Amino acid sequence: MDPVASLPFSLAYQDIQMLKEELQLLQEVGSYGAEVVKVIGKSKCVVKMDLISHKIERSKLKVGDHIYTWRKMHTYTHHGIFIGEGKLIHFVNSKKKGNLHFSVASSSDSSTKNKKTPCPWSYCEPKEVTGSGVKMSCIDCFIKTGSLYRFKYEVNSKYFLLKQEGTCTTARSDPPEKVKYRATYLHENWYPEYDLMNNNCEDFALYCKTGLWSKVKEQGRSSQANSVHLTRNGDLGKRKDVVKVPVEALADLFKHPLKIKDF
């Protein structure tokens, strides 16, 4: 059940902003929205409950999940693909120096609390394909001090309008085995260079989940980037400029951009 399915689509801008703020207050585990489906007398009613928050526990993760975490006080989201066994694959700016292979120590001792310590997992080392930024990390190094959220697919247009950019899409996800294959293939082979507006971490995760690539140069799939460009085409699920591109064909496609017409 969609918690905002009954909302009028022609909401005023200020109403949408107010509803977004209200939904933001519900972004915690255990927060629910409700829809009245039947009134019983003057003091009773039947309601349908729906979990609004995208927050998820590690134990609930499934292979192929598109997950994200908030950065810098909820100003933007960082995205990745969960591939099982505590591992995920995500895309970062390879030119930007960071400590992605360091986790935050969990200790009651104030002297060690929030202190960065080397990650114990060998697969979480800062190794990457030259010219790319596709990395494998453990969950701790991915979320740092934040929380874990699952990106939602196939939401309706009203839900997408009300949720914050970088948290959901109307597009349909492919089966988890295809999602994992794409992410793993790109980690082991090649992926285009990072570009904040046209090829960022959300773009990477959306491609892994859907296989959709834009036929228009400099037209990323990220809803966060598209939200600041009024001339862009909007949500991935509504766009007419995207086509399915096999992951094995991406490298060749970038060498010969005109081949996009073949898909």
Residue pairs with C-beta under 8 A, 6 or more apart in sequence:
1 35
1 48
1 50
2 50
2 155
2 156
2 158
2 159
3 33
3 34
3 35
3 50
3 52
3 159
4 19
4 33
4 158
4 159
4 162
5 35
5 156
5 158
5 159
6 35
7 19
7 158
7 162
9 157
9 158
9 161
11 19
11 161
16 161
16 162
19 162
20 162
20 163
20 164
23 52
23 162
23 163
24 74
24 164
25 31
26 32
26 33
26 52
26 53
27 52
27 53
27 54
27 55
28 53
28 55
29 53
29 55
29 57
30 53
31 51
31 52
31 53
32 49
32 50
32 51
32 52
33 49
33 50
33 52
34 47
34 48
34 49
34 50
35 47
35 48
35 50
36 45
36 46
36 47
37 45
37 46
37 47
37 48
38 45
38 46
39 45
40 46
53 149
54 149
54 150
54 151
54 152
54 167
54 168
55 147
55 148
55 149
56 65
56 67
56 148
56 149
56 150
57 148
58 86
58 139
58 148
61 67
61 82
61 148
61 150
62 82
62 176
63 82
63 83
63 84
63 176
63 177
63 180
64 81
64 82
64 83
64 173
64 175
64 176
64 177
64 178
64 179
64 180
64 209
65 81
65 82
65 150
65 151
65 176
66 79
66 80
66 81
66 82
66 150
66 151
66 153
66 173
66 179
66 205
66 206
66 208
66 209
67 79
67 80
67 81
67 82
67 88
67 142
67 148
67 149
67 150
67 151
68 77
68 78
68 79
68 80
68 149
68 150
68 151
68 166
68 167
68 202
68 205
69 77
69 78
69 142
69 143
69 144
69 146
69 147
69 148
69 149
70 76
70 77
70 146
70 147
70 149
71 77
71 78
71 146
76 166
76 224
77 149
77 166
77 167
77 202
77 224
78 90
78 142
78 201
79 90
79 91
79 151
79 166
79 201
79 202
79 204
79 205
80 88
80 89
80 90
80 91
80 137
80 142
80 201
80 205
81 88
81 89
81 90
81 179
81 180
81 183
81 205
81 208
81 209
82 88
83 89
83 180
83 183
83 184
84 180
86 121
86 138
86 139
87 123
87 136
87 137
87 138
88 136
88 137
88 138
88 139
88 142
89 134
89 135
89 136
89 137
89 183
89 184
89 186
89 187
89 208
90 134
90 135
90 137
90 142
90 201
90 204
90 205
91 133
91 134
91 135
91 191
91 194
91 200
91 201
91 203
91 204
91 205
92 98
92 100
92 133
92 135
92 194
92 201
93 133
93 194
93 196
94 128
94 131
94 132
94 133
94 193
94 194
95 194
99 116
100 124
100 126
100 135
100 137
100 141
100 142
101 118
101 119
101 124
101 125
101 126
101 137
101 141
102 116
102 117
102 118
102 119
102 141
103 116
103 117
103 119
103 138
103 140
103 141
103 144
104 114
104 115
104 116
104 117
104 140
104 144
104 145
105 112
105 113
105 114
105 115
105 116
105 117
106 113
107 113
107 115
114 145
119 125
119 138
119 140
119 141
121 138
123 136
123 138
124 136
124 137
124 138
124 141
126 135
127 135
127 136
128 134
128 135
129 187
129 188
129 189
129 190
129 191
131 190
131 193
132 186
132 190
132 191
132 192
132 193
133 191
133 193
133 194
134 186
134 187
134 191
134 204
135 187
136 187
139 148
149 167
151 167
151 168
151 169
151 205
151 209
152 163
152 167
152 168
152 169
153 168
153 169
153 171
153 172
153 173
153 209
154 170
154 171
154 172
154 173
154 237
155 163
155 168
155 169
155 170
156 170
157 170
157 238
159 168
160 168
160 169
160 170
160 235
165 223
165 224
165 226
165 227
166 202
166 222
166 223
166 224
169 206
169 223
169 235
169 236
169 237
170 235
170 236
170 237
170 238
171 206
171 209
171 210
171 212
171 235
171 236
171 237
172 210
172 237
173 179
173 209
173 210
174 209
174 210
174 211
178 211
179 208
179 209
181 247
182 207
182 208
182 211
182 247
183 208
185 247
185 248
186 204
186 208
186 247
186 250
189 251
190 250
190 251
191 204
191 250
192 199
192 250
192 254
193 199
194 200
195 220
196 225
197 218
197 220
197 225
197 229
198 218
198 219
198 220
198 225
199 220
200 220
200 222
200 224
200 225
202 221
202 222
202 223
202 224
202 225
203 220
203 221
203 222
203 225
206 212
206 221
206 222
206 236
207 213
207 221
210 236
211 244
211 245
211 246
211 247
212 221
212 236
212 242
212 243
212 244
212 245
213 221
213 242
213 243
213 244
213 245
213 250
213 253
213 260
213 263
214 220
214 221
214 239
214 241
214 242
215 241
215 242
215 243
215 260
215 261
216 241
217 257
219 232
219 233
219 241
220 226
221 236
221 242
223 234
223 235
223 236
225 232
226 232
226 233
226 234
226 235
233 239
233 240
233 241
236 242
243 260
243 263
244 263
245 253
245 260
245 263
249 259
249 263
252 259
253 259
253 260
